[in-house]
């Protein structure tokens, strides 16, 4: 039986990270052709070769607009278009009080987490709009955060950046609602990505550190990566054709209280 994304072209940025790599594997299993991007070419190529899917890769810094332009062109030239874009590439920040975050770190977060998503959508939307005129509808899934829905103490710049991603999502969704392109955001809380696991490994008491991260989560645990990927595929699913402009909080109940 063919998968939900059989023959679809799916672009994923940050493709070798926690959410990105897990999503790529799931989309591949569902029959998609993949356009993958991440910072390190060697790591990206090795990951692409491990997948059971047709792939095209382009390494680079998402803060450079040329990468997003190149990815849209690559999807067009290699696979004839683009059906789904998962804008996943991003970085976090150190847990520090607002005035203690170095300004150069704040700028880098904005360049990657805000401008990177802007550049991506700037080049994805026109391509998807052109295709939609011929009946080929598209979907964009932006990876935001529960910190993009509410404030996040000691994560002020990261929170501001993810609020911007939510703003991009809602604005583009309204703008393209009649143009055949859906745009939604997935907003996870802390999940067991390698980035989070690396932080936990550095803690003197890993169990205590994990409890602290989950303290404000009604489910009292971290998310598993596959739980977040399930929401990404739900947002991208062509059968989910009437949902756009939504922030899907996969947060263990944080935004319920």
C-alpha positions as CSV (number, residue, x, y, z in Angstrom):
1,X,0.0,0.0,0.0
2,X,1.4,3.4,-1.0
3,X,2.2,5.9,1.8
4,X,0.5,9.2,2.4
5,X,3.4,11.0,0.7
6,X,4.0,8.6,-2.2
7,X,5.6,10.6,-5.1
8,X,5.5,13.9,-3.1
9,X,8.6,16.1,-2.9
10,X,9.4,17.0,0.7
11,X,12.1,19.6,1.7
12,X,13.5,19.4,5.2
13,X,16.0,21.9,6.6
14,X,18.1,20.9,9.7
15,X,17.8,17.4,8.3
16,X,20.4,15.7,10.4
17,X,19.2,17.0,13.7
18,X,16.7,15.4,16.1
19,X,13.4,16.3,14.5
20,X,14.8,16.7,11.0
21,X,16.3,13.3,10.8
22,X,13.4,11.5,12.4
23,X,11.0,13.3,10.0
24,X,13.1,12.5,7.0
25,X,13.0,8.8,7.9
26,X,9.2,8.9,8.3
27,X,8.6,10.8,5.1
28,X,10.9,8.3,3.3
29,X,8.9,5.4,4.7
30,X,5.7,7.1,3.4
31,X,7.0,7.2,-0.1
32,X,8.3,10.8,-0.4
33,X,11.2,12.1,-2.5
34,X,13.4,14.2,-0.2
35,X,15.3,17.5,-0.6
36,X,17.6,17.7,2.5
37,X,19.7,20.5,3.9
38,X,21.9,21.0,6.9
39,X,25.2,22.8,7.8
40,X,27.8,20.1,7.3
41,X,27.9,18.5,3.9
42,X,29.7,15.3,4.9
43,X,27.2,14.5,7.6
44,X,24.3,15.4,5.3
45,X,25.5,13.2,2.5
46,X,26.0,10.2,4.8
47,X,22.5,10.6,6.3
48,X,20.9,10.9,2.9
49,X,22.5,7.7,1.7
50,X,21.1,5.9,4.7
51,X,17.5,6.6,3.7
52,X,15.2,4.4,1.6
53,X,14.2,7.3,-0.6
54,X,15.3,9.3,-3.6
55,X,17.2,12.3,-2.2
56,X,18.8,15.5,-3.2
57,X,21.0,17.5,-0.8
58,X,22.4,21.0,-0.5
59,X,24.5,21.9,2.5
60,X,24.8,25.4,3.8
61,X,23.9,28.0,6.4
62,X,20.1,28.7,6.6
63,X,21.0,32.3,7.6
64,X,22.3,32.8,4.0
65,X,19.4,33.5,1.7
66,X,21.3,31.8,-1.2
67,X,20.7,28.4,0.4
68,X,16.9,28.8,0.5
69,X,16.9,30.0,-3.1
70,X,19.1,27.0,-4.1
71,X,16.9,24.5,-2.3
72,X,13.8,25.7,-4.1
73,X,15.6,25.4,-7.4
74,X,17.0,22.0,-6.5
75,X,13.5,20.7,-5.8
76,X,12.3,22.0,-9.1
77,X,15.2,20.7,-11.2
78,X,15.6,17.3,-9.5
79,X,12.0,16.4,-8.8
80,X,9.9,18.8,-10.8
81,X,8.5,20.8,-7.9
82,X,7.8,21.0,-4.2
83,X,4.9,19.6,-2.2
84,X,5.9,20.0,1.4
85,X,8.5,22.1,3.2
86,X,9.5,21.5,6.8
87,X,11.4,24.5,8.0
88,X,13.1,22.9,10.9
89,X,16.7,24.4,11.0
90,X,17.2,26.4,14.1
91,X,19.3,26.9,17.2
92,X,18.5,27.4,20.9
93,X,20.2,29.7,23.4
94,X,21.8,29.3,26.8
95,X,19.5,29.5,29.8
96,X,20.4,33.0,31.1
97,X,18.6,36.0,32.4
98,X,17.7,38.6,29.7
99,X,20.6,41.0,30.1
100,X,23.2,38.2,30.3
101,X,22.9,36.9,26.8
102,X,25.8,38.1,24.7
103,X,24.6,40.4,21.9
104,X,26.4,38.4,19.2
105,X,24.6,35.2,20.4
106,X,21.3,37.0,20.2
107,X,22.0,38.2,16.7
108,X,22.9,34.7,15.6
109,X,19.7,33.3,17.0
110,X,17.7,35.9,15.1
111,X,19.7,35.3,11.9
112,X,19.0,31.6,11.9
113,X,15.6,31.2,13.7
114,X,13.9,34.2,12.2
115,X,15.6,35.2,9.0
116,X,16.3,31.6,8.1
117,X,12.6,30.9,8.1
118,X,11.8,34.1,6.3
119,X,14.3,33.2,3.5
120,X,12.9,29.7,3.3
121,X,9.3,30.8,2.9
122,X,10.2,33.7,0.6
123,X,11.4,31.1,-2.0
124,X,9.0,28.2,-1.2
125,X,5.8,30.2,-1.4
126,X,6.1,31.4,-5.0
127,X,7.0,28.0,-6.3
128,X,4.1,26.4,-4.5
129,X,1.7,29.1,-5.7
130,X,2.7,28.5,-9.3
131,X,2.2,24.8,-8.9
132,X,-1.2,25.3,-7.2
133,X,-2.5,27.0,-10.3
134,X,-2.1,23.7,-12.0
135,X,-3.8,21.8,-9.2
136,X,-0.7,20.8,-7.2
137,X,-1.3,22.2,-3.7
138,X,1.5,22.7,-1.2
139,X,2.0,22.7,2.6
140,X,4.6,24.4,4.7
141,X,5.3,23.3,8.3
142,X,7.4,25.6,10.4
143,X,9.0,24.2,13.5
144,X,8.4,26.8,16.2
145,X,8.2,26.1,19.9
146,X,5.8,26.4,22.9
147,X,8.2,29.3,23.6
148,X,6.7,30.9,20.5
149,X,3.2,30.9,22.1
150,X,4.0,32.2,25.6
151,X,6.9,33.8,27.3
152,X,10.0,31.7,28.3
153,X,12.0,32.9,31.2
154,X,15.8,32.7,30.6
155,X,15.1,32.1,26.9
156,X,14.0,35.6,25.9
157,X,15.7,35.8,22.5
158,X,14.8,32.3,21.5
159,X,11.2,32.9,22.6
160,X,11.1,36.1,20.6
161,X,12.5,34.3,17.5
162,X,9.9,31.6,17.8
163,X,7.1,34.2,18.2
164,X,8.3,35.6,14.9
165,X,8.0,32.1,13.3
166,X,4.4,31.9,14.5
167,X,3.8,35.4,13.1
168,X,5.2,34.3,9.7
169,X,3.0,31.2,9.8
170,X,-0.2,33.0,10.5
171,X,0.4,35.8,8.1
172,X,1.4,33.6,5.2
173,X,-1.5,31.2,5.9
174,X,-4.0,34.1,5.6
175,X,-2.2,35.5,2.5
176,X,-2.1,32.2,0.7
177,X,-5.3,30.6,1.9
178,X,-6.9,31.0,-1.6
179,X,-3.7,30.2,-3.4
180,X,-3.4,26.5,-2.7
181,X,-0.8,26.7,0.0
182,X,-1.3,25.7,3.6
183,X,1.0,27.0,6.3
184,X,1.1,25.7,9.9
185,X,3.5,25.6,12.8
186,X,4.4,22.8,15.2
187,X,5.2,24.1,18.7
188,X,6.9,21.4,20.8
189,X,8.1,21.7,24.4
190,X,11.4,20.0,25.4
191,X,11.9,16.7,23.6
192,X,14.6,14.0,23.7
193,X,16.6,15.4,20.9
194,X,20.4,15.0,20.9
195,X,20.7,18.7,21.8
196,X,18.6,18.2,25.0
197,X,20.3,14.9,25.7
198,X,23.7,16.5,25.5
199,X,22.6,19.1,28.0
200,X,21.3,16.5,30.4
201,X,24.5,14.5,30.1
202,X,26.4,17.5,31.4
203,X,24.3,17.8,34.5
204,X,25.7,16.6,37.8
205,X,22.4,14.8,38.4
206,X,20.7,13.8,35.1
207,X,17.5,12.7,36.7
208,X,17.1,15.9,38.6
209,X,17.9,18.0,35.5
210,X,15.3,16.1,33.5
211,X,12.7,16.6,36.3
212,X,13.4,20.3,36.3
213,X,12.9,20.5,32.5
214,X,9.6,18.7,32.8
215,X,8.5,20.6,35.9
216,X,6.0,22.8,34.2
217,X,4.6,20.1,31.9
218,X,1.3,18.6,33.1
219,X,2.4,15.2,31.8
220,X,5.6,15.5,33.9
221,X,7.9,14.2,31.2
222,X,9.8,15.2,28.1
223,X,8.4,14.5,24.6
224,X,9.8,11.7,22.6
225,X,11.1,12.8,19.2
226,X,8.6,10.5,17.3
227,X,5.7,12.2,19.1
228,X,6.6,15.5,17.6
229,X,7.3,14.0,14.2
230,X,3.8,12.6,14.2
231,X,2.4,16.1,14.5
232,X,4.7,17.3,11.7
233,X,3.3,14.6,9.3
234,X,-0.2,15.4,10.4
235,X,0.3,19.1,9.5
236,X,1.9,18.1,6.1
237,X,-0.7,15.4,5.2
238,X,-2.5,16.3,2.0
239,X,-5.6,14.8,3.4
240,X,-5.5,17.5,6.1
241,X,-6.6,20.0,3.6
242,X,-8.7,22.5,5.6
243,X,-6.2,23.3,8.4
244,X,-4.0,26.4,7.9
245,X,-2.6,29.1,10.1
246,X,-2.5,26.9,13.2
247,X,0.0,26.6,16.0
248,X,0.0,22.9,16.9
249,X,1.2,22.8,20.5
250,X,2.8,19.4,21.2
251,X,3.6,20.3,24.7
252,X,2.3,17.7,27.2
253,X,-0.4,20.1,28.3
254,X,1.6,23.3,29.0
255,X,-0.7,25.6,27.1
256,X,-3.8,24.0,28.7
257,X,-3.1,25.8,32.0
